[in-house]
Amino acid sequence: MLSYFLLLSFSSPAQVTSLDSQRANPATTKNIERYLTDKNGYRIYPYNKKRVRLVAAGNIIGYGGVLIGLNAAWYSQYPRSSFHFFNDNAEWLQVDKAGHVYGSYIESRACNEMWRWSGLPRTKRIWISGLSGVAYQAIVETLDGFSSEYGWSWGDFSANVLGSAVFTAQELAWDDQRIKFKFSFHKNNYGQADLNQRAGQVFGKSETERFIKDYNAVTDWVSVDIPSFFPRSNLPPWLAVAFGYGAQGMFGARSNVAPGFNRPDIQRYRQWYISPDIDLSKIRTNKKGLRFLFVVLSAFKFPLPSLEFSRGNLRGHWIHF
């Protein structure tokens, strides 16, 4: 995910001089190529063979390093086995599947901006980026397949395909991501000693482990940029509405009963949300530092009030993380 933040900053929307105004000013004509933007405000970079090679090498080396680290930090802790399949579609109330959609989408979006920066032709850039998200996630699924604790999951793979497909379809249709997948997280204190102990066993004790594993503490969002669908509305370009999904009461993949832990009384339930949102990537600025920060934060849901529907009731939240 860190590579996404770093690489997406190469080609985020920026407030730049239009082509017509540049032509009207001969002093800037020699820099037209540098400042060209498309209809959505993304910079248009000329094809650069060195950048193409750099991006290709960066993808190979960077992702290879992530896999080595993931294998050392995660898979090495579990015994290996021959390649096998595992049906986990009924686990974690499918919050993990929503995470796979998000992960594949984010990876495709990151690749797209890297290749945009290299000047790769539009259609080739889009298809390579879309397929990259699936390919990268497939490597992780393969590692799962050789882990006795897990296994290749067709449900996970399908979610990966969906995330990349949503990215690809939008780029082909609009040259933009009008509908973005986002993510929010908060650390839970479960209030009871046995629940906190169980959470530590299942989700880990460090902030990093909880960020990855605690499915009770995450919300996955679909954020829709309203002005992009109504260009004549004069609405601010950053205005969006987000629809979220999460779940609570999960202290095991399928149930709350395990050796040394017996809490079938805790209800496992889904949560649905609607909330206003801000797409920070749509805020135009010439300042590179701010543009970088806005692009980084555009992968997350902006903390704002939300309305939750769960267990047949509506509930409001003043601030939703």
HELIX and SHEET records of a PDB file:
HELIX    1   1 LEU A    2  LEU A    8  1                                   7    
HELIX    2   2 SER A    9  SER A   11  5                                   3    
HELIX    3   3 LEU A   19  ALA A   24  1                                   6    
HELIX    4   4 PRO A   26  ASN A   31  5                                   6    
HELIX    5   5 ILE A   32  TYR A   35  1                                   4    
HELIX    6   6 LYS A   49  ALA A   73  1                                  25    
HELIX    7   7 TYR A   75  GLN A   77  5                                   3    
HELIX    8   8 GLU A   91  GLN A   94  5                                   4    
HELIX    9   9 VAL A   95  SER A  118  1                                  24    
HELIX   10  10 ARG A  122  GLY A  145  1                                  24    
HELIX   11  11 TRP A  154  TRP A  174  1                                  21    
HELIX   12  12 ALA A  193  PHE A  203  1                                  11    
HELIX   13  13 GLU A  207  LYS A  213  1                                   7    
HELIX   14  14 TYR A  215  ALA A  217  5                                   3    
HELIX   15  15 ILE A  226  PHE A  229  1                                   4    
HELIX   16  16 LEU A  280  LYS A  282  5                                   3    
HELIX   17  17 LYS A  288  LEU A  297  1                                  10    
SHEET    1   A 6 ILE A 179  PHE A 185  0                                        
SHEET    2   A 6 VAL A 218  ASP A 225 -1                                        
SHEET    3   A 6 LEU A 239  GLN A 248 -1                                        
SHEET    4   A 6 TYR A 269  ILE A 278 -1                                        
SHEET    5   A 6 LEU A 304  SER A 310 -1                                        
SHEET    6   A 6 ASN A 313  HIS A 320 -1                                        
SHEET    1   B 2 VAL A 257  ALA A 258  0                                        
SHEET    2   B 2 PHE A 261  ASN A 262 -1                                        
END                                                                             
